[in-house]
Amino acid sequence: MASSSNVWTWEQNKLFENSLATYNNDPDRFQKIAKIIGKTVDEVKVHYQNLVHDVNAIEAGKIPLPNYKTGEAQGQYNKKK
């Protein structure tokens, strides 16, 4: 069942990033990624467009790279112990 939420968990983001690399040249990549993550195709496309926008802004020097706390970039910061 697909989620209608705009909230993406760390795990969903990692699956999204890994799936983008896996299905890079696949014309059905958004459909496959949506099925893997449990999001709609439209949600995946919007998430991808946001990622492209953010990367372009970082590369253009418009926004700085995030300053992650130790472990946060690996998804450990917000996890319960």
WOJOSUL-V250671 format. One record per helix or strand. SS is the DSSP state (~ for helix, > for strand). FROM is the first residue (numbers start at 1). TO is the last residue. Records with the same first field share a line. If there is no record, write none. Layout:
SS->FROM-TO, FROM-TO
//
This chain:
>->3-3, 39-39
~->10-22, 29-37, 41-59, 72-74
//
